[in-house]
């Protein structure tokens, strides 16, 4: 029906039809409840307690007035919006309009609230405010705690396997990691003088490179969203740390903490450039803002010293105006740092005892261009490499200032070397001793000098090799032996040196070598050409400490090789000395094992060949037996003619002789 139809209807038409009644009869009894009739709707009815699982309470928030409330909200939002979208927030206020020191935040899901509690509880906003974060529903739990003690529920134990399994290898083989195919594949190998043995191999295990922890317990892999730690016999994932764009990491010597660095998402209000993590729990311990990627724990002229609780040591910073570089002693609570010249104030190197902050030695230096700090592994000596330009002279003079840390008042001895401003001097301490090596001069006349710091304080020149093709020094981890290497531009020249009598054991070359890595025992050394620095001839070669080449391992687009470190020995010094004293006796045992290993390999080869010969003999006998069984069938198919022998039907042969003419030409040869 449309409008025209209604217009055509006659007016004043009466309709006698009765309208329907929706009223209940008088005797009607309603026996259907709301739950049965509207159950689906009632279940969706909002409840008073709905959403409180997504609400968190943040305590120890700064108390601010109305004029600073908006700034506080911005800071809170930056910190807590990382865990999810904040749908509602409430800042309780006192009679004077200032906040009460606690706030309520509501997330879109309970999982986001739990994530905020896990990661933000204990967050240090500033010196006076450390957040305490709880889920709102926890208050009911704490209010209804039973007066009687109940045994806590045991948490399931995560078994990651034997974290030191590689130390139990019966042949005492070390492991190393290899990244190849331009980072697409990563493998862990057991080192063997004959051929490396694959222990684990995975595709796209890391996105950039890997890093071993100081004791070899963990393997760290890098990813866009953070890092992951792997360990155990099957390299299971032990822990992961979320830090967007992480590019650098470092472990604490005891493997308790790991530090990650990322230049992304860092602000003064929410410092995330440098983050310290607890490896066992995976919790974030502290974050730091960083203006420059090369500065860690040093911001401007302040040196921040922190305890294991990540609180500022003595609640105050150590003010060092103009500080350039610092280095911790590997053996003591001593920090060394240097400050350049400032107008009439000379440059200085300072040794400071911690936590007392006592300056135990200050060395003033003049006309300084640059300084480098080199600690000996045990912290017995500190070498400060000083480049200076003395007044009235041309060129740069390099001094090596040797601090004898174990003696009273820390005396200093000086070794001076003159050189060209463009020349580069390399320095390296012997890991377990009092010797050091120096490369000085300019190519092609580079000299390698070896010095010994005697007990009386005198520094003795032991030996100098001239005209060396070297720009790097690599000591064996056990000392005594070293490799002088000319990496990259020097075409991979290698010199293997025994510093006990300063003899060249061997001179070799690994063309375009970019890296040299000693194994933890000092028995083997690897030279490699990384795809990251050179796009062709990518491989790694294995040498003995004497310079004898054992293996050439070519890997497609090989990138990186790192030896797995070993934890410190548990043997006391007396036991180590006894082993060194009886080394010849042990050497005979090891040589015998090597011979057995070689003979075992030969025996395995002989046994394999004998087994193959036996398999062939059995196959031949079975084939001959089958051939004999099928003889009757062959005779039937060939009309009774036995064709198994060549002369079986000689009577049926027809002989045909074919002759053809050959042209003969005789050519006389002169005498």
C-alpha positions, 0 to 999 in steps of 0.5 A, a space after each residue: 500500500 502506498 500514499 495513493 492507495 490511502 488517498 483513494 480510501 473512502 472516509 469514515 469507514 468503521 472497523 468492527 474487528 476487536 483489538 487483541 488483549 495482552 493482559 493476563 487472566 485473573 487466575 494466571 500464575 507466573 511460574 517462569 523465573 527470570 533466569 529461565 526466561 532471560 538467562 543469556 541476557 542476565 549472564 551478560 549483565 555487568 557485575 560490580 566486580 567486572 574489570 577489577 582484574 585489569 586494574 592496578 594500584 601504583 604506590 609511592 607516586 610523587 604527590 603534586 599539586 594541580 599545576 603539576 598534575 598534567 606533567 605527572 600524568 604524562 610521565 606515568 602514561 609513558 612508563 605504563 602504556 608500554 604494557 598495554 592500552 590504559 583505558 581508565 585512570 584515577 588520581 585520588 586528591 586530598 583536600 588541598 587538591 594535591 595527589 595522595 601518592 597512589 593512583 589507579 590504572 585500568 588496562 584492556 585485559 588482565 594479562 596486561 595488568 599482570 605484565 605491568 606488575 611484573 615489570 614495573 614493580 620496583 621501578 625507580 622514578 627518582 631518588 625519593 620515589 620507587 614504585 610499588 605496583 599491585 593488582 587491585 584484586 590482591 588487596 582482598 587476598 591480603 585482607 583475608 590471610 589465614 592466621 594459621 601458616 600454610 605450606 606454600 605451593 611448590 613451583 615446578 622446577 625447570 630443568 635445563 639440563 647439565 649447564 656444564 655438560 661440555 666440560 665432561 667431554 671424555 676427550 676434553 674437547 672445547 667448543 666454538 660457535 660459527 655463523 655462516 651463510 651471511 648469518 642464516 645458519 649458526 652451528 656449535 662444533 666440538 673441536 677435533 684436530 682431524 675434523 670439527 664435530 657438529 654438536 648443534 646447528 640451527 637456521 636463523 638462530 640469531 639475527 646479527 651475531 652471538 656472544 658467550 658468557 664469561 664462564 661459557 654457561 650461556 650463549 646469547 643471540 640477538 634479535 630485533 625485539 631483544 636477546 635470548 640466552 641458551 644453554 644445557 646439553 640441547 641448548 634450550 632457551 633459558 631466558 629472554 630479555 625484551 629490549 627493542 633494537 638491542 645492539 650491544 651486551 655485556 655480562 657481569 664476571 659472575 654471570 649474574 647480570 647482563 647489560 643491554 644497549 639500544 639507541 631506540 626508545 630512550 628518553 630522560 623520563 623513561 631511560 631505556 638506552 642501557 638496561 641491567 637485567 637479572 639473568 636468573 629471574 629475567 627481571 629488569 633491575 635498572 635503566 639508564 639514559 644515554 646521550 652517546 652510545 660510547 658512554 656507559 655509567 658515565 653521563 657528562 661529568 658524573 660517574 655513577 657507582 651502583 651496588 648489586 641492588 642497583 641503588 646509587 653507592 652511598 646515595 651520591 655520584 662521584 663528580 669527575 670534571 672532564 673525564 675521558 675514559 675509565 677502566 676497572 681493575 680485574 683483580 681489585 675494587 680499583 677504578 682507573 680514569 684519566 682527565 685531559 688538560 684544561 688550561 693550566 691544569 695538566 692531564 692526570 691519571 687517577 687510581 681510586 679505591 672503592 667504596 672508600 673513594 680514596 685516591 691511591 695514586 695520581 699521575 700528572 701528564 703534560 702535552 697529552 694527545 690521548 691515553 689508553 688504559 691496559 690492565 694486566 689480567 690479575 690486576 698486578 700492573 696497569 699500563 697507560 699508553 700516553 701519546 704526547 707532543 713535547 714542546 719544541 719537537 716534531 711528531 708524537 712521542 708515545 710513553 708506556 707508564 707502568 703502574 706496579 699495583 702490588 707495591 707501596 705507593 704504586 711506583 711508576 716506570 716509563 718506557 718511551 718510544 718515538 714514532 711517526 704521528 701516523 704510526 700505530 702502536 699496539 700493546 698487550 700484556 702477557 695474561 699470566 705473567 709480567 711480560 708485555 709486547 709492543 708493536 712500534 714504528 711504521 710500515 714496512 719497518 714495524 718492530 716487535 719488542 718484548 719487555 719484562 717487568 722485574 721484581 726490582 721494578 726495572 723494565 728489561 728489553 728481552 728481544 726486538 724483532 724488526 721488519 715485521 708485517 704485523 699490526 696486532 698482538 694475540 697472546 695465548 690465554 696461558 701466556 708464553 706463546 703469541 701470534 703477531 698478525 698483520 690483519 686485513 691490509 697486511 694480507 694476513 701475515 702470521 708469526 708464531 712466537 715462543 716468548 720463553 726464549 723469544 724464538 720464531 716457531 713458524 712464519 705463515 700466511 692466511 691471505 686477508 685474515 680479519 680475526 685471530 682467536 685462541 682456544 681457552 687452553 692455548 693449544 689451538 688458534 684460529 685465523 679467519 676471513 669474515 664475510 663482514 669484512 671481506 666478501 671472498 675467500 671466507 673460511 677459518 683455519 685451525 693451527 697448533 700453538 706452534 704454527 702447524 696448520 691442521 685444518 682449512 674449513 671453507 664456509 659459505 659467507 662465513 661471518 664469525 667464530 667464537 670459542 666457548 670460554 671455560 670456567 676458572 679451575 677449582 684446583 688449588 695453586 699447589 695442585 696446579 704446580 704439581 701438575 706442571 712439575 709432572 707434565 712430562 709424565 702426563 704428556 706420555 699418557 696423552 701421547 699414548 691416547 693420541 696413538 690409540 686414537 689414530 690406531 682406532 681410526 685405522 682399525 675402524 677403516 679396516 673393519 669398514 672395508 672388511 664389512 663391505 667385502 663380506 657384504 659383496 661376497 654374500 651378494 655374489 653367492 646369492 646371485 650365483 645360486 639364483 643364476 643356477 636355479 634359473 638354468 632350466 628356464 633359460 634352456 627351455 626359452 632357448 630351445 635347449 641350447 646352453 648359452 652359459 658357456 661361450 663354446 657351448 654351441 661351437 658346431 653352429 658357428 659360421 666362419 666368415 673372412 673379410 678382406 679389404 685393401 690397405 694403401 701402403 706408402 713408404 717415406 724414406 727418412 734422412 740420417 
